[in-house]
Amino acid sequence: MLDNDPLWKLRHALAGLAVALLLSVLLAALAGAFVGDLIGESYGHRVAVYSALLLYVVVGAGVLFAKVLRHETRPLSVQRVLLWVASLWLWPALLFGRGNKPTSG
Protein backbone atom coordinates (compact mmCIF):
# COMPACT_ATOMS: atom_id res chain seq x y z
CA MET A 1 0.00 0.00 0.00
CA LEU A 2 2.77 2.46 0.86
CA ASP A 3 4.57 1.72 -2.41
CA ASN A 4 1.77 3.38 -4.37
CA ASP A 5 1.50 6.45 -2.15
CA PRO A 6 3.31 9.40 -3.77
CA LEU A 7 3.74 11.21 -0.43
CA TRP A 8 5.45 8.16 1.05
CA LYS A 9 7.94 8.18 -1.82
CA LEU A 10 8.63 11.87 -1.15
CA ARG A 11 8.93 11.53 2.63
CA HIS A 12 12.68 12.21 2.72
CA ALA A 13 12.37 15.34 0.61
CA LEU A 14 9.36 16.61 2.54
CA ALA A 15 11.01 16.01 5.91
CA GLY A 16 14.27 17.61 4.80
CA LEU A 17 12.50 20.62 3.39
CA ALA A 18 10.33 21.05 6.50
CA VAL A 19 13.28 20.92 8.90
CA ALA A 20 15.38 23.20 6.68
CA LEU A 21 12.53 25.69 6.40
CA LEU A 22 12.09 25.75 10.16
CA LEU A 23 15.80 26.38 10.68
CA SER A 24 15.79 29.01 7.94
CA VAL A 25 12.92 30.89 9.59
CA LEU A 26 14.98 31.05 12.77
CA LEU A 27 18.05 32.19 10.81
CA ALA A 28 15.94 34.84 9.05
CA ALA A 29 14.75 36.13 12.42
CA LEU A 30 18.31 36.43 13.71
CA ALA A 31 19.55 38.03 10.50
CA GLY A 32 16.55 40.36 10.41
CA ALA A 33 17.25 41.57 13.92
CA PHE A 34 20.95 42.04 13.21
CA VAL A 35 20.61 43.77 9.84
CA GLY A 36 17.60 45.77 10.98
CA ASP A 37 19.61 47.15 13.88
CA LEU A 38 22.46 48.04 11.52
CA ILE A 39 20.33 50.11 9.15
CA GLY A 40 18.13 51.66 11.81
CA GLU A 41 17.45 50.81 15.39
CA SER A 42 13.70 50.58 15.08
CA TYR A 43 11.31 47.70 15.25
CA GLY A 44 9.98 48.58 11.80
CA HIS A 45 13.40 48.10 10.20
CA ARG A 46 13.82 44.70 11.84
CA VAL A 47 10.36 43.61 10.74
CA ALA A 48 10.94 44.77 7.17
CA VAL A 49 14.24 42.91 6.87
CA TYR A 50 12.79 39.79 8.51
CA SER A 51 9.76 39.87 6.21
CA ALA A 52 11.94 40.19 3.12
CA LEU A 53 14.19 37.33 4.25
CA LEU A 54 11.19 35.18 5.14
CA LEU A 55 9.65 35.75 1.71
CA TYR A 56 12.99 34.92 0.09
CA VAL A 57 13.27 31.64 2.02
CA VAL A 58 9.66 30.58 1.41
CA VAL A 59 9.99 31.22 -2.33
CA GLY A 60 13.25 29.27 -2.19
CA ALA A 61 11.45 26.37 -0.53
CA GLY A 62 8.98 26.30 -3.40
CA VAL A 63 11.73 26.38 -6.01
CA LEU A 64 13.77 23.75 -4.21
CA PHE A 65 10.73 21.54 -3.77
CA ALA A 66 9.91 21.74 -7.46
CA LYS A 67 13.48 21.23 -8.70
CA VAL A 68 14.84 18.39 -6.59
CA LEU A 69 11.83 16.72 -5.05
CA ARG A 70 11.72 13.62 -7.24
CA HIS A 71 15.44 12.98 -6.96
CA GLU A 72 15.74 13.10 -3.17
CA THR A 73 15.56 9.55 -1.86
CA ARG A 74 18.34 9.42 0.71
CA PRO A 75 17.35 9.26 4.39
CA LEU A 76 17.43 12.41 6.47
CA SER A 77 20.69 13.16 8.27
CA VAL A 78 22.36 16.21 9.77
CA GLN A 79 24.46 16.67 6.65
CA ARG A 80 21.38 16.43 4.43
CA VAL A 81 19.52 19.00 6.55
CA LEU A 82 22.48 21.39 6.37
CA LEU A 83 22.56 20.93 2.60
CA TRP A 84 18.83 21.70 2.42
CA VAL A 85 19.31 24.83 4.55
CA ALA A 86 22.16 26.02 2.34
CA SER A 87 20.07 25.29 -0.73
CA LEU A 88 17.20 27.34 0.65
CA TRP A 89 19.46 30.36 1.01
CA LEU A 90 21.19 29.84 -2.35
CA TRP A 91 18.13 28.91 -4.39
CA PRO A 92 18.69 31.49 -7.18
CA ALA A 93 21.78 29.54 -8.21
CA LEU A 94 19.62 26.43 -8.49
CA LEU A 95 16.92 28.24 -10.43
CA PHE A 96 19.11 30.18 -12.85
CA GLY A 97 22.10 27.85 -13.01
CA ARG A 98 22.43 25.63 -16.02
CA GLY A 99 23.70 22.63 -14.15
CA ASN A 100 24.68 19.67 -16.33
CA LYS A 101 21.77 19.94 -18.72
CA PRO A 102 22.69 19.54 -22.39
CA THR A 103 21.67 22.30 -24.72
CA SER A 104 18.75 21.47 -26.96
CA GLY A 105 18.75 22.24 -30.64
ZIFENCOR-V515294 format. One record per helix or strand of 3 or more residues. SS is the DSSP state (~ for helix, > for strand). FROM is the first residue (numbers start at 1). TO is the last residue. If there is no record, write none. Layout:
# ZIFENCOR-V515294
SS | FROM | TO
SS | FROM | TO
This chain:
# ZIFENCOR-V515294
~ | 2 | 4
~ | 6 | 9
~ | 11 | 39
~ | 43 | 71
~ | 78 | 89
~ | 91 | 96
